[in-house]
Amino acid sequence: MRVRYKVWLEEGEHVFGEGLFTLLREIEQEGAINRAAKNLSMSYRQAWGRIKKAEKRLGFQLLLTRTGGEAGGGAELTPQGKRLLESYDRFRQQVEEAIQDAFRKNFGKL
């Protein structure tokens, strides 16, 4: 037996969670929204829509983008976007540890 859970941030409505965390991490690694979206089997439009919605709800920009051209386009996280990912990653690790500990304490002898 194991415990399953989901964690996300809200402010009246969903603001940030695992899906957007994964998308932004992929953009950080790939340097482009389009490549990140393809890696996650998501359309560019869907990825960009999720990012814009989150930015509106968070009240700050997550990405800096460059349009195409000879050097090619790209995207990178803003300093606030990086801090959000780092904070969320630490938070979810702490939640995981707390949940696993509570699970062991309550169900470990079943």
N, CA, C and O of each residue as an XYZ file, in Angstrom:
440
protein
N       0.846     -1.170      0.000
C       0.000      0.000      0.000
C       0.896      1.239      0.000
O       1.976      1.238      0.590
N       0.429      2.299     -0.673
C       1.166      3.551     -0.684
C       0.186      4.716     -0.687
O      -0.987      4.555     -1.024
N       0.667      5.858     -0.317
C      -0.149      7.060     -0.282
C       0.065      7.844     -1.583
O       1.177      7.903     -2.108
N      -1.004      8.438     -2.089
C      -0.946      9.276     -3.290
C      -1.579     10.613     -2.939
O      -2.515     10.675     -2.142
N      -1.069     11.674     -3.533
C      -1.574     13.010     -3.225
C      -1.186     13.969     -4.345
O      -0.326     13.664     -5.172
N      -1.831     15.126     -4.356
C      -1.484     16.212     -5.268
C      -1.377     17.479     -4.439
O      -2.134     17.688     -3.491
N      -0.427     18.314     -4.812
C      -0.219     19.578     -4.122
C      -0.187     20.687     -5.167
O       0.468     20.553     -6.201
N      -0.886     21.766     -4.901
C      -0.838     22.924     -5.786
C      -1.062     24.174     -4.958
O      -1.483     24.103     -3.803
N      -0.776     25.318     -5.560
C      -0.958     26.602     -4.905
C      -2.204     27.270     -5.462
O      -2.450     27.239     -6.667
N      -2.979     27.865     -4.587
C      -4.204     28.555     -4.978
C      -4.244     29.952     -4.386
O      -3.649     30.223     -3.343
N      -4.945     30.815     -5.061
C      -5.340     32.091     -4.508
C      -6.733     32.351     -5.069
O      -6.913     33.133     -6.002
N      -7.714     31.673     -4.474
C      -9.068     31.708     -4.997
C      -9.268     30.730     -6.142
O     -10.366     30.207     -6.330
N      -8.229     30.484     -6.897
C      -8.247     29.531     -8.005
C      -6.837     28.963     -8.158
O      -5.876     29.476     -7.585
N      -6.742     27.902     -8.938
C      -5.448     27.243     -9.147
C      -4.455     28.247     -9.719
O      -4.744     28.924    -10.707
N      -3.283     28.341     -9.094
C      -2.246     29.263     -9.547
C      -1.028     28.504    -10.074
O      -0.503     28.832    -11.138
N      -0.581     27.496     -9.336
C       0.653     26.814     -9.703
C       0.651     25.410     -9.134
O       0.250     25.191     -7.991
N       1.104     24.456     -9.940
C       1.167     23.078     -9.482
C       2.186     22.282    -10.273
O       3.032     22.839    -10.971
N       2.090     20.998    -10.153
C       3.063     20.086    -10.741
C       3.164     20.213    -12.260
O       4.261     20.161    -12.815
N       2.038     20.378    -12.928
C       2.063     20.477    -14.386
C       2.850     21.677    -14.882
O       3.691     21.549    -15.772
N       2.583     22.833    -14.312
C       3.302     24.032    -14.720
C       4.758     23.972    -14.264
O       5.650     24.456    -14.962
N       4.998     23.382    -13.105
C       6.369     23.185    -12.636
C       7.154     22.373    -13.674
O       8.264     22.746    -14.053
N       6.574     21.276    -14.120
C       7.227     20.410    -15.103
C       7.461     21.149    -16.419
O       8.535     21.038    -17.010
N       6.471     21.894    -16.874
C       6.598     22.658    -18.110
C       7.726     23.686    -17.998
O       8.556     23.792    -18.900
N       7.761     24.431    -16.916
C       8.796     25.449    -16.757
C      10.188     24.832    -16.618
O      11.161     25.390    -17.126
N      10.293     23.700    -15.943
C      11.586     23.001    -15.838
C      12.061     22.580    -17.238
O      13.240     22.697    -17.573
N      11.125     22.096    -18.030
C      11.469     21.655    -19.386
C      11.897     22.845    -20.243
O      12.844     22.736    -21.022
N      11.217     23.966    -20.108
C      11.603     25.180    -20.837
C      12.993     25.620    -20.392
O      13.815     26.025    -21.214
N      13.248     25.540    -19.106
C      14.557     25.909    -18.575
C      15.653     25.046    -19.204
O      16.719     25.549    -19.556
N      15.388     23.760    -19.342
C      16.381     22.838    -19.910
C      16.521     23.006    -21.425
O      17.632     22.977    -21.955
N      15.401     23.179    -22.112
C      15.408     23.237    -23.577
C      15.708     24.631    -24.125
O      16.223     24.764    -25.235
N      15.390     25.661    -23.356
C      15.599     27.020    -23.824
C      14.559     27.495    -24.821
O      14.751     28.520    -25.475
N      13.445     26.754    -24.947
C      12.400     27.115    -25.902
C      11.070     26.496    -25.476
O      11.017     25.354    -25.021
N      10.016     27.261    -25.630
C       8.675     26.777    -25.282
C       8.263     25.651    -26.226
O       7.729     24.634    -25.783
N       8.504     25.822    -27.505
C       8.061     24.835    -28.484
C       8.689     23.463    -28.232
O       7.986     22.453    -28.223
N      10.002     23.423    -28.028
C      10.666     22.135    -27.774
C      10.181     21.520    -26.460
O       9.965     20.311    -26.375
N      10.013     22.351    -25.451
C       9.532     21.848    -24.157
C       8.133     21.264    -24.308
O       7.852     20.178    -23.801
N       7.262     21.978    -25.001
C       5.891     21.503    -25.211
C       5.888     20.169    -25.948
O       5.163     19.251    -25.566
N       6.682     20.057    -26.987
C       6.758     18.800    -27.747
C       7.245     17.658    -26.864
O       6.717     16.549    -26.935
N       8.250     17.923    -26.033
C       8.762     16.888    -25.129
C       7.700     16.399    -24.157
O       7.743     15.256    -23.702
N       6.744     17.273    -23.839
C       5.685     16.924    -22.883
C       4.383     16.547    -23.584
O       3.333     16.462    -22.946
N       4.452     16.322    -24.889
C       3.274     15.965    -25.697
C       2.155     16.992    -25.534
O       0.996     16.645    -25.308
N       2.529     18.254    -25.653
C       1.605     19.362    -25.466
C       1.781     20.296    -26.664
O       2.877     20.406    -27.213
N       0.721     20.956    -27.058
C       0.863     21.923    -28.139
C       1.523     23.199    -27.614
O       1.452     23.514    -26.426
N       2.159     23.912    -28.521
C       2.765     25.197    -28.164
C       1.698     26.128    -27.607
O       1.920     26.810    -26.606
N       0.558     26.152    -28.249
C      -0.538     27.040    -27.831
C      -1.003     26.709    -26.412
O      -1.230     27.609    -25.603
N      -1.141     25.432    -26.117
C      -1.555     25.017    -24.777
C      -0.504     25.425    -23.742
O      -0.848     25.933    -22.676
N       0.765     25.205    -24.051
C       1.840     25.554    -23.122
C       1.864     27.058    -22.876
O       1.932     27.505    -21.731
N       1.807     27.832    -23.953
C       1.858     29.284    -23.823
C       0.636     29.797    -23.062
O       0.746     30.726    -22.263
N      -0.517     29.198    -23.306
C      -1.736     29.591    -22.595
C      -1.625     29.340    -21.089
O      -2.040     30.175    -20.286
N      -1.073     28.207    -20.713
C      -0.896     27.890    -19.285
C       0.060     28.872    -18.626
O      -0.158     29.300    -17.493
N       1.114     29.223    -19.338
C       2.095     30.161    -18.801
C       1.460     31.539    -18.618
O       1.598     32.146    -17.556
N       0.769     32.033    -19.637
C       0.153     33.362    -19.556
C      -0.899     33.421    -18.445
O      -0.991     34.417    -17.727
N      -1.683     32.364    -18.306
C      -2.698     32.318    -17.251
C      -2.031     32.370    -15.870
O      -2.489     33.084    -14.977
N      -0.961     31.616    -15.710
C      -0.240     31.605    -14.431
C       0.369     32.971    -14.151
O       0.297     33.462    -13.024
N       0.966     33.591    -15.165
C       1.560     34.917    -14.976
C       0.508     35.922    -14.523
O       0.766     36.749    -13.649
N      -0.655     35.849    -15.110
C      -1.738     36.766    -14.734
C      -2.146     36.546    -13.280
O      -2.326     37.506    -12.530
N      -2.291     35.297    -12.889
C      -2.710     34.977    -11.522
C      -1.609     35.272    -10.494
O      -1.897     35.690     -9.372
N      -0.362     35.054    -10.881
C       0.757     35.292     -9.968
C       1.111     36.769     -9.855
O       1.615     37.221     -8.827
N       0.842     37.513    -10.918
C       1.152     38.933    -10.918
C       2.585     39.259    -11.306
O       3.058     40.371    -11.069
N       3.280     38.293    -11.903
C       4.630     38.556    -12.402
C       4.934     37.646    -13.582
O       4.301     36.608    -13.775
N       5.916     38.063    -14.358
C       6.324     37.347    -15.559
C       7.193     36.147    -15.179
O       8.086     36.257    -14.339
N       6.924     35.011    -15.802
C       7.699     33.795    -15.562
C       8.825     33.612    -16.567
O       9.874     33.056    -16.243
N       8.601     34.087    -17.793
C       9.565     33.859    -18.874
C       9.958     35.145    -19.583
O       9.184     36.097    -19.677
N      11.187     35.136    -20.077
C      11.655     36.134    -21.026
C      11.774     35.400    -22.349
O      12.413     34.350    -22.414
N      11.175     35.928    -23.398
C      11.191     35.239    -24.685
C      11.913     36.080    -25.733
O      11.963     37.308    -25.661
N      12.468     35.367    -26.708
C      13.101     35.978    -27.870
C      12.406     35.405    -29.100
O      12.225     34.193    -29.216
N      12.021     36.285    -30.011
C      11.386     35.793    -31.226
C      12.441     35.190    -32.136
O      13.638     35.408    -31.947
N      11.991     34.432    -33.120
C      12.880     33.720    -34.037
C      13.815     34.638    -34.796
O      14.183     35.706    -34.307
N      14.185     34.234    -35.952
C      15.144     34.995    -36.743
C      16.375     34.158    -36.993
O      16.364     32.945    -36.785
N      17.423     34.796    -37.435
C      18.636     34.064    -37.779
C      19.226     33.318    -36.585
O      19.678     32.179    -36.709
N      19.214     33.976    -35.431
C      19.765     33.345    -34.224
C      18.764     32.392    -33.579
O      19.124     31.654    -32.662
N      17.532     32.393    -34.035
C      16.510     31.520    -33.464
C      15.872     32.142    -32.240
O      16.456     33.006    -31.587
N      14.693     31.701    -31.944
C      13.980     32.215    -30.773
C      14.380     31.444    -29.538
O      15.266     30.591    -29.578
N      13.725     31.748    -28.454
C      14.030     31.030    -27.232
C      13.275     31.611    -26.059
O      12.561     32.606    -26.183
N      13.444     30.980    -24.935
C      12.787     31.421    -23.708
C      13.661     31.045    -22.526
O      14.327     30.010    -22.529
N      13.648     31.895    -21.524
C      14.341     31.593    -20.280
C      13.514     32.124    -19.125
O      12.721     33.054    -19.274
N      13.718     31.517    -17.986
C      12.984     31.934    -16.795
C      13.465     33.291    -16.314
O      14.654     33.603    -16.367
N      12.519     34.091    -15.844
C      12.874     35.349    -15.191
C      13.456     35.012    -13.818
O      13.295     33.883    -13.353
N      14.122     35.952    -13.162
C      14.595     35.687    -11.797
C      13.445     35.265    -10.860
O      13.620     34.369    -10.034
N      12.276     35.905    -10.987
C      11.132     35.502    -10.159
C      10.652     34.110    -10.523
O      10.254     33.343     -9.646
N      10.683     33.774    -11.807
C      10.302     32.438    -12.249
C      11.234     31.384    -11.669
O      10.785     30.323    -11.237
N      12.530     31.674    -11.661
C      13.499     30.741    -11.075
C      13.251     30.566     -9.575
O      13.285     29.447     -9.062
N      13.000     31.676     -8.877
C      12.738     31.585     -7.434
C      11.471     30.770     -7.155
O      11.423     29.984     -6.209
N      10.447     30.968     -7.992
C       9.211     30.204     -7.819
C       9.484     28.709     -7.976
O       9.016     27.912     -7.163
N      10.232     28.315     -9.008
C      10.538     26.897     -9.216
C      11.344     26.332     -8.058
O      11.061     25.235     -7.576
N      12.340     27.073     -7.614
C      13.170     26.601     -6.500
C      12.339     26.457     -5.223
O      12.464     25.465     -4.504
N      11.499     27.442     -4.948
C      10.662     27.393     -3.742
C       9.663     26.244     -3.811
O       9.472     25.518     -2.836
N       9.026     26.083     -4.972
C       8.043     25.019     -5.129
C       8.708     23.656     -5.008
O       8.152     22.744     -4.396
N       9.894     23.513     -5.588
C      10.613     22.245     -5.519
C      10.956     21.905     -4.069
O      10.744     20.772     -3.636
N      11.480     22.866     -3.318
C      11.777     22.630     -1.889
C      10.505     22.289     -1.127
O      10.485     21.362     -0.317
N       9.443     23.045     -1.392
C       8.167     22.829     -0.725
C       7.630     21.422     -0.978
O       7.229     20.726     -0.045
N       7.624     21.012     -2.241
C       7.067     19.679     -2.540
C       7.918     18.564     -1.949
O       7.380     17.523     -1.571
N       9.238     18.754     -1.857
C      10.091     17.760     -1.207
C       9.764     17.663      0.287
O       9.719     16.568      0.846
N       9.539     18.803      0.921
C       9.189     18.808      2.341
C       7.818     18.174      2.569
O       7.625     17.443      3.541
N       6.866     18.455      1.675
C       5.537     17.845      1.771
C       5.646     16.337      1.603
O       5.023     15.584      2.351
N       6.427     15.893      0.635
C       6.639     14.453      0.408
C       7.170     13.782      1.668
O       6.665     12.738      2.080
N       8.185     14.377      2.277
C       8.766     13.805      3.493
C       7.738     13.744      4.622
O       7.639     12.732      5.315
N       6.980     14.811      4.808
C       5.983     14.852      5.876
C       4.873     13.829      5.643
O       4.442     13.157      6.579
N       4.418     13.712      4.414
C       3.352     12.754      4.103
C       3.847     11.322      4.281
O       3.142     10.488      4.848
N       5.046     11.036      3.802
C       5.588      9.676      3.950
C       5.784      9.332      5.423
O       5.521      8.203      5.835
N       6.237     10.284      6.205
C       6.412     10.066      7.639
C       5.067      9.781      8.310
O       4.949      8.838      9.093
N       4.053     10.599      8.002
C       2.722     10.390      8.576
C       2.140      9.050      8.122
O       1.482      8.363      8.903
N       2.376      8.684      6.884
C       1.885      7.410      6.370
C       2.518      6.243      7.136
O       1.825      5.318      7.559
N       3.839      6.299      7.308
C       4.532      5.226      8.048
C       4.016      5.139      9.478
O       3.783      4.042      9.987
N       3.835      6.282     10.129
C       3.376      6.296     11.521
C       1.971      5.731     11.656
O       1.665      5.069     12.648
N       1.124      5.979     10.687
C      -0.281      5.570     10.787
C      -0.606      4.246     10.126
O      -1.558      3.579     10.531
N       0.147      3.850      9.133
C      -0.179      2.628      8.396
C       0.966      1.634      8.343
O       0.828      0.579      7.726
N       2.077      1.938      8.966
C       3.264      1.100      8.868
C       3.091     -0.313      9.415
O       3.827     -1.217      9.018
N       2.140     -0.520     10.312
C       1.975     -1.857     10.910
C       0.821     -2.630     10.329
O       0.455     -3.676     10.864
N       0.242     -2.155      9.260
C      -0.878     -2.891      8.637
C      -0.386     -4.035      7.782
O      -1.192     -4.752      7.189
